[in-house]
Amino acid sequence: MAIVEQGYVYEEETHLTVLKTSHFFCGDGFSAYDSKGRLVFRVDSYGPEASELGELVLMDADGRCLITVRRKWPSLHQRWEGFSGERAEGQKPLFSVRRSSIIGRSSVVVEVYTTPSVDYHIEGSFACRNCRILNEEHETVAEIRRKVDATTNVVLGKDVFLLSLHPGFDAAFAMGLVLVLDRINGGEELEEDAAVAAVGQNGSKVGVEPTIDDSNSC
């Protein structure tokens, strides 16, 4: 099913290697390559300006804009919206992404504004690079997982991971979800850091309960 573009709906199971290309800000840069090492997608949004705007652009290998994702303010659920191409003022979103709960780490809900509308859920831990995108029938349509070096059988770092796409699922849409998950994960880490650093009137720190999705436990 094409959500962004039919050309990125593959008939066979497809595995993309995703590389996070910058470490200064969450979601700064990503590159995605196919099994032959050819560039498929890229995201170049370096610097604090893009971070402050809360907007990212997914491009193809030639730099053509496929999706713009933007955080919706205000939003307790870290709601993001995705727009077809380069977002224009007044343009209606193609899809939205939000946490299912504002309490703790939770699953992520995706709403696609097609006719009829379609919902997806994302379960697991993006921080650990171990999560699944599920359709309305609770079937897995895409997975994010750690990449293993085929020659050494060593698990690579979390800045290199696999995006596995089941037949018929839009790869450009899946990559747009990766951008949002990276931002949501980064936002949760900042919120937890702020909570841990908060000092009460009695001088004691306010603790944060550990969760099974804690990236330190991956």
ChimeraX attribute file (.defattr): number of C-alpha atoms within 10 A of each C-alpha:
attribute: neighborCount
match mode: 1-to-1
recipient: residues
	/A:1	12
	/A:2	15
	/A:3	19
	/A:4	22
	/A:5	14
	/A:6	14
	/A:7	10
	/A:8	18
	/A:9	21
	/A:10	17
	/A:11	10
	/A:12	11
	/A:13	13
	/A:14	18
	/A:15	19
	/A:16	24
	/A:17	20
	/A:18	25
	/A:19	17
	/A:20	19
	/A:21	17
	/A:22	16
	/A:23	11
	/A:24	11
	/A:25	15
	/A:26	17
	/A:27	27
	/A:28	22
	/A:29	20
	/A:30	21
	/A:31	22
	/A:32	24
	/A:33	19
	/A:34	15
	/A:35	10
	/A:36	7
	/A:37	10
	/A:38	11
	/A:39	17
	/A:40	19
	/A:41	25
	/A:42	25
	/A:43	24
	/A:44	18
	/A:45	19
	/A:46	18
	/A:47	12
	/A:48	12
	/A:49	10
	/A:50	16
	/A:51	16
	/A:52	8
	/A:53	10
	/A:54	15
	/A:55	21
	/A:56	26
	/A:57	24
	/A:58	28
	/A:59	22
	/A:60	17
	/A:61	16
	/A:62	10
	/A:63	13
	/A:64	14
	/A:65	18
	/A:66	20
	/A:67	23
	/A:68	21
	/A:69	27
	/A:70	20
	/A:71	21
	/A:72	17
	/A:73	10
	/A:74	8
	/A:75	11
	/A:76	12
	/A:77	16
	/A:78	22
	/A:79	21
	/A:80	25
	/A:81	21
	/A:82	26
	/A:83	21
	/A:84	21
	/A:85	17
	/A:86	16
	/A:87	19
	/A:88	10
	/A:89	5
	/A:90	6
	/A:91	10
	/A:92	13
	/A:93	17
	/A:94	19
	/A:95	23
	/A:96	22
	/A:97	27
	/A:98	25
	/A:99	22
	/A:100	17
	/A:101	14
	/A:102	12
	/A:103	9
	/A:104	14
	/A:105	17
	/A:106	16
	/A:107	15
	/A:108	21
	/A:109	19
	/A:110	23
	/A:111	16
	/A:112	18
	/A:113	15
	/A:114	11
	/A:115	6
	/A:116	6
	/A:117	9
	/A:118	13
	/A:119	17
	/A:120	20
	/A:121	21
	/A:122	24
	/A:123	16
	/A:124	19
	/A:125	22
	/A:126	21
	/A:127	20
	/A:128	17
	/A:129	22
	/A:130	17
	/A:131	18
	/A:132	21
	/A:133	22
	/A:134	19
	/A:135	16
	/A:136	10
	/A:137	8
	/A:138	10
	/A:139	12
	/A:140	16
	/A:141	19
	/A:142	23
	/A:143	21
	/A:144	25
	/A:145	18
	/A:146	18
	/A:147	20
	/A:148	15
	/A:149	10
	/A:150	8
	/A:151	6
	/A:152	7
	/A:153	9
	/A:154	10
	/A:155	13
	/A:156	12
	/A:157	11
	/A:158	19
	/A:159	15
	/A:160	20
	/A:161	22
	/A:162	21
	/A:163	26
	/A:164	19
	/A:165	23
	/A:166	19
	/A:167	16
	/A:168	17
	/A:169	22
	/A:170	22
	/A:171	29
	/A:172	24
	/A:173	21
	/A:174	21
	/A:175	22
	/A:176	23
	/A:177	21
	/A:178	18
	/A:179	21
	/A:180	25
	/A:181	22
	/A:182	17
	/A:183	22
	/A:184	25
	/A:185	19
	/A:186	16
	/A:187	14
	/A:188	15
	/A:189	15
	/A:190	12
	/A:191	13
	/A:192	17
	/A:193	13
	/A:194	13
	/A:195	14
	/A:196	14
	/A:197	14
	/A:198	14
	/A:199	13
	/A:200	9
	/A:201	7
	/A:202	6
	/A:203	8
	/A:204	10
	/A:205	13
	/A:206	13
	/A:207	13
	/A:208	14
	/A:209	8
	/A:210	11
	/A:211	10
	/A:212	11
	/A:213	17
	/A:214	14
	/A:215	15
	/A:216	9
	/A:217	10
	/A:218	12
